């Protein structure tokens, strides 16, 4: 009998229950942020990508059944070639059970995954296989009412040491963006 190394654990990803989702969707609509791309948030995501050196950076609003990248910075050509020879292009919408942002929103805390494959809970996430995402850094966007609206995040196709500096950076960027979002909404100005 030959030894076979253990296979990656699949199916352990349990997207957390999100009881605040209906209220969040309502709050996002009131802020004028529901399911529409915002050029200013794309610029913000591009800045975050440069700041972190990550090929993917997003401003993500999490709804009841999906996530919407109102701000998106992604490679022009997807860096990961699938087994069938195609490349998975990241769009603006993902199901709620894809990725790690829904965990950040429900936990209301930043999440640092230097190599997602080291965590059985996250290793089986569809973004690992579909987009080749191997590292993630994200922080919640918590507004002045205490609502977690979504996240700002960066992701890479290679493991990364984000470290304390990365954690502090993503938290500061998230806090700055929330102030901008609320100011824009209060002034009745588009982003």
Beta strands, then each sheet from edge to edge (+ up, - down):
strand 1: 56-62
strand 2: 66-73
strand 3: 93-95
strand 4: 111-113
strand 5: 135-142
strand 6: 148-156
sheet 1: 3+ 2- 1+ 6- 5+ 4-
end
